[in-house]
Amino acid sequence: MSGPQSTKTTIREYRLSNSGNNSLSFENTTQTQNVITIANNSQDNSQQLPANIVVMWGQQAHPVTIPYSITPWQKTIEPNNSVITIQNVTPSNVTVTVTLSYVGEQGDPQKPIVLDWLYRQLLVYPNTTITAVKTTIHTGDKQWAGTDANVYFRVASNDWWLLDKPWYNDFERDDTDTYGPFQVSNLKATELSNVPIELKQDGTGIGPDWYVGWLRLEAEIPNHGWYVYKEWHPGWLESNDRYRKLQ
């Protein structure tokens, strides 16, 4: 069979709680029009799932209601950074199944796929590359949490990057600091979840032990911007346990 045809890929089920992390955002970074299908699978037939839809950057969000029904709701995601956001504003937990539809040639290597990153689901081409990364680190608010040691970080097979700001006392108690950007090469966005991501301190200085409250990694996709990939909570990096393989 040849010629354009619709292909469907189930992204996965998402459980939207009635508080905290109760929203999803899908951003289309490709130049291809896609269709998102959202089915409200909540077991309570009275539940309705209001969704905020942003068709393009900067436009006003328009509320739409997705009732519990066998008929799913569909919305076209236009190319070039259009966004659809779904938010649960009901008093109950809601489960939705999201499916991506794409019209193209059979076996098209440029069929968009979805990256399920921390704050946003990204629709990307398979060959989309990452050109740089940066990390934001929060030193915890605990006694002796700060460190005087040298701190290093790396992604994939790149050299270790020294995290150091000139004329600044890095990694003091309850501080939050961003380091980078660091250039990366030959790394596709689809490969980021499969490469090692590592953090270490070298045990030097008067007080080398360090409590890392959280560490967040951002990646730059060319012509689209920076996106948060993931967040970890490494805890104590002590003299006898100075290394963390975050992934």
C-alpha positions in Angstrom: 0.0 0.0 0.0 1.4 3.4 -0.9 0.4 7.0 -0.7 -0.6 9.1 2.3 -2.3 7.3 5.1 -3.1 7.9 8.7 -1.1 6.1 11.4 -1.9 6.1 15.1 0.5 5.7 18.0 -0.9 5.4 21.5 1.3 7.6 23.7 0.1 6.2 27.0 -2.5 6.6 29.7 -2.1 9.6 32.0 -3.6 10.0 35.4 -4.4 13.5 36.2 -4.9 14.1 39.9 -7.2 16.6 41.4 -4.3 18.5 42.9 -0.6 19.0 42.4 0.6 17.7 39.0 -2.8 17.8 37.3 -2.1 18.9 33.7 -0.5 17.8 30.4 1.1 20.0 27.7 1.8 18.7 24.2 4.1 20.9 22.0 4.6 20.2 18.3 8.2 21.1 17.4 7.8 19.6 13.9 6.7 21.2 10.7 4.0 18.6 10.3 0.4 18.9 11.3 -0.7 16.3 13.8 -3.9 15.3 15.5 -4.1 14.5 19.2 -7.0 12.3 20.3 -7.9 12.4 24.0 -10.3 9.9 25.6 -11.7 10.5 29.1 -11.5 7.0 30.6 -12.6 8.0 34.1 -14.9 5.4 35.7 -17.2 8.0 37.1 -19.6 8.9 34.3 -20.3 12.3 35.8 -16.7 13.5 35.4 -15.9 16.0 32.8 -12.3 17.0 31.9 -12.0 20.6 31.0 -9.0 21.4 28.8 -7.2 24.6 28.1 -6.2 24.8 24.4 -3.4 27.0 23.2 -3.3 26.8 19.4 -0.2 29.0 19.0 2.2 30.8 21.2 0.8 33.8 22.9 -2.8 33.2 22.1 -5.5 33.0 24.7 -6.5 29.6 26.1 -10.0 28.6 25.3 -11.7 26.1 27.7 -13.1 22.9 26.2 -14.9 20.1 28.1 -14.1 16.5 27.4 -17.0 14.4 28.8 -16.7 10.7 29.8 -17.8 9.1 26.6 -16.9 6.5 24.0 -16.4 9.3 21.5 -13.0 10.9 22.1 -12.1 14.5 21.6 -9.7 15.5 18.8 -7.6 18.6 18.2 -5.2 19.4 15.5 -1.8 20.5 16.7 -0.4 22.9 14.1 3.3 22.9 13.2 6.1 25.0 14.7 5.6 25.0 18.5 1.8 24.9 18.8 0.7 23.8 22.2 -2.3 21.9 23.6 -2.7 21.9 27.4 -5.1 19.6 29.3 -5.8 20.4 32.9 -8.0 18.5 35.4 -10.1 21.0 37.4 -12.6 18.5 38.7 -12.6 17.4 42.3 -11.7 13.9 41.3 -8.8 12.1 39.7 -9.2 11.6 36.0 -7.5 9.1 33.6 -7.1 9.9 29.9 -5.6 8.0 27.0 -3.8 10.1 24.4 -3.2 9.0 20.8 -1.2 10.8 18.1 -2.4 10.6 14.5 -0.1 11.5 11.7 -0.8 11.5 7.9 2.2 10.5 5.8 3.8 7.9 3.6 4.1 4.3 4.9 7.4 3.8 6.6 8.2 7.5 6.6 11.4 7.9 8.7 10.2 11.4 9.7 7.0 10.3 11.4 6.8 12.4 14.5 7.2 10.7 17.9 6.5 11.9 21.4 9.1 12.6 24.1 7.5 12.3 27.6 9.7 14.9 29.4 9.2 16.5 32.8 6.9 19.4 32.2 5.9 18.8 28.6 5.3 16.1 26.0 7.2 17.1 22.9 6.3 16.0 19.4 9.7 15.7 17.5 11.1 14.2 14.4 13.3 11.1 15.1 16.4 12.9 13.9 15.9 16.0 16.1 19.2 16.8 17.8 20.2 18.3 21.1 22.9 20.9 20.8 23.5 21.9 24.4 22.5 21.1 28.0 22.5 23.0 31.3 21.8 22.0 34.8 20.2 23.7 37.8 21.1 22.4 41.2 19.6 23.1 44.6 21.7 22.5 47.6 19.4 21.4 50.4 18.5 23.4 53.5 20.2 21.1 56.0 23.0 21.6 58.5 26.4 21.2 56.7 24.6 20.7 53.4 27.0 23.0 51.4 30.3 21.7 50.0 33.8 23.1 49.3 34.6 20.3 47.0 34.9 20.6 43.2 31.7 19.4 41.5 31.6 17.7 38.1 28.7 16.8 35.8 28.4 15.0 32.5 25.9 13.7 29.9 26.5 10.8 27.6 30.2 10.3 26.7 31.2 14.0 26.9 34.0 15.1 29.2 33.2 15.9 32.8 32.2 19.6 33.1 33.4 21.5 36.2 30.5 23.3 37.8 32.1 26.5 38.9 31.3 30.2 38.7 34.2 32.6 38.9 34.4 34.7 42.1 31.4 32.9 43.5 31.0 30.5 46.4 29.2 27.6 44.8 26.9 25.1 46.4 26.2 26.8 49.7 23.3 25.7 51.9 19.9 26.4 50.3 21.4 27.9 47.2 20.0 27.3 43.7 22.4 27.8 40.8 22.4 27.1 37.0 25.5 25.9 35.1 26.1 25.8 31.4 25.2 25.8 28.6 27.5 22.9 27.8 27.8 21.9 24.1 27.0 18.3 23.1 27.4 16.6 19.8 25.8 13.6 18.0 23.0 13.3 20.5 19.5 12.9 19.3 16.6 14.0 21.5 15.2 10.5 21.3 18.5 9.1 22.7 18.7 11.3 25.9 16.7 8.8 28.0 19.3 6.1 27.1 22.6 7.8 27.9 24.4 8.0 31.3 23.9 11.3 33.3 26.4 11.6 36.1 27.3 13.8 39.0 30.3 13.7 41.4 32.3 15.7 43.9 36.0 15.2 44.3 36.2 15.1 48.1 38.5 18.2 48.4 38.2 21.2 50.6 37.4 21.6 54.3 33.8 20.4 54.1 33.4 18.2 51.0 30.2 16.4 52.0 27.2 17.8 50.1 23.5 17.4 50.2 21.8 17.8 46.8 18.2 18.6 47.2 17.4 18.4 43.5 19.1 18.6 40.1 17.3 19.5 37.0 18.6 18.9 33.4 17.5 21.1 30.5 18.2 20.4 26.8 18.3 22.8 23.9 16.5 21.8 20.7 17.7 24.1 17.8 15.3 26.8 16.7 12.8 25.8 19.4 14.4 26.6 22.7 15.2 25.0 26.1 13.1 22.2 27.6 13.3 20.5 31.0 14.1 16.8 30.6 14.1 15.4 34.1 14.7 16.2 37.8 16.5 14.0 40.3 16.9 14.1 44.1 20.4 12.7 44.8 20.7 13.4 48.5 24.0 13.2 50.3 27.3 12.9 48.3 29.7 12.1 51.1 33.4 11.3 51.3 32.8 7.6 50.9 30.0 8.0 48.4 30.9 10.9 46.1 29.4 9.7 42.8 25.8 9.5 41.5 24.7 7.9 38.3 21.4 9.8 37.9 20.5 7.8 34.9 
